[in-house]
């Protein structure tokens, strides 16, 4: 059986429903926020001003209540807060000390 890349590409193009928006810049801005990067650590070529504005507007939409002391409550169902929460959980998993129990098998 021979594989024809052009035939495959044509079939994929026919079935294409919609184009996916490139959100790599937005994801990078969220990564910068999540990791609290310094100015020297940020690669400014990886996002645009529009990406920054989109994240700012999205995070402002996620705020559901602001307390008098400056603390805020955010909507846990907002897409940006879910991405940030997932990133924080993954980082916390990396901080958990690794413990390996003894194996009942001699070769493990």
C-alpha positions as CSV (number, residue, x, y, z in Angstrom):
1,X,0.0,0.0,0.0
2,X,1.4,3.3,-1.0
3,X,0.8,6.5,0.9
4,X,0.0,9.7,-1.1
5,X,0.6,12.8,1.0
6,X,-1.1,15.0,-1.6
7,X,-4.2,12.8,-1.5
8,X,-4.2,12.8,2.3
9,X,-3.8,16.6,2.3
10,X,-6.6,17.1,-0.2
11,X,-9.0,14.9,1.9
12,X,-8.1,16.8,5.1
13,X,-8.7,20.1,3.4
14,X,-12.1,18.9,2.2
15,X,-13.1,17.9,5.7
16,X,-11.8,21.1,7.3
17,X,-14.6,22.7,9.3
18,X,-12.9,25.9,10.5
19,X,-9.5,27.4,11.0
20,X,-8.1,27.3,14.5
21,X,-7.0,30.7,15.8
22,X,-3.3,30.8,16.7
23,X,-3.3,31.6,20.4
24,X,0.4,30.9,21.1
25,X,1.0,34.6,22.0
26,X,-1.9,34.5,24.5
27,X,-0.6,31.3,26.0
28,X,2.9,32.8,26.4
29,X,1.4,35.8,28.2
30,X,-0.4,33.5,30.6
31,X,2.8,31.6,31.1
32,X,4.6,34.8,32.0
33,X,1.9,35.7,34.5
34,X,1.8,32.3,36.0
35,X,5.6,32.1,36.4
36,X,6.0,35.7,37.5
37,X,8.9,36.2,35.0
38,X,11.3,39.2,35.3
39,X,11.7,41.5,32.4
40,X,15.0,39.9,31.5
41,X,13.3,36.5,31.2
42,X,10.5,37.5,28.9
43,X,10.8,37.0,25.2
44,X,8.8,39.9,23.8
45,X,8.9,38.6,20.3
46,X,6.6,35.7,21.2
47,X,3.5,37.9,21.7
48,X,1.9,41.0,20.3
49,X,0.3,44.0,22.0
50,X,-3.1,42.6,21.0
51,X,-2.3,39.3,22.8
52,X,-1.5,41.3,25.9
53,X,-4.7,43.3,25.7
54,X,-6.7,40.1,25.1
55,X,-5.3,38.5,28.2
56,X,-5.9,41.7,30.2
57,X,-9.5,41.9,29.1
58,X,-10.1,38.2,29.7
59,X,-8.7,38.4,33.2
60,X,-10.8,41.5,33.9
61,X,-13.9,39.5,32.7
62,X,-12.9,36.7,35.1
63,X,-13.1,39.0,38.2
64,X,-16.4,38.4,39.9
65,X,-15.8,40.4,43.1
66,X,-13.2,42.9,44.4
67,X,-12.7,43.2,48.2
68,X,-11.9,46.5,49.9
69,X,-8.4,45.2,50.8
70,X,-7.6,44.7,47.1
71,X,-8.1,41.0,47.0
72,X,-10.2,39.7,44.2
73,X,-12.4,36.6,43.5
74,X,-12.2,35.1,40.1
75,X,-14.6,32.9,38.2
76,X,-13.3,29.4,38.4
77,X,-15.1,28.5,35.1
78,X,-13.4,31.2,33.0
79,X,-10.9,29.7,30.4
80,X,-7.9,31.8,31.6
81,X,-8.4,30.9,35.2
82,X,-8.7,27.3,34.3
83,X,-5.4,27.4,32.4
84,X,-3.7,29.2,35.3
85,X,-5.1,26.8,37.9
86,X,-4.0,23.8,35.9
87,X,-0.5,25.3,35.5
88,X,-0.2,25.9,39.3
89,X,-1.4,22.3,40.0
90,X,1.3,20.9,37.6
91,X,3.9,23.1,39.3
92,X,2.9,21.8,42.7
93,X,3.1,18.2,41.5
94,X,6.8,18.9,40.7
95,X,7.4,20.1,44.3
96,X,6.1,16.9,45.8
97,X,8.9,14.8,47.2
98,X,9.3,11.5,45.3
99,X,9.0,8.5,47.4
100,X,9.5,5.0,46.1
101,X,8.3,2.1,48.1
102,X,10.2,-1.1,48.3
103,X,9.3,-3.6,45.7
104,X,8.3,-7.2,46.6
105,X,10.3,-8.3,43.6
106,X,14.1,-8.6,43.8
107,X,14.7,-7.3,40.2
108,X,12.6,-4.0,40.6
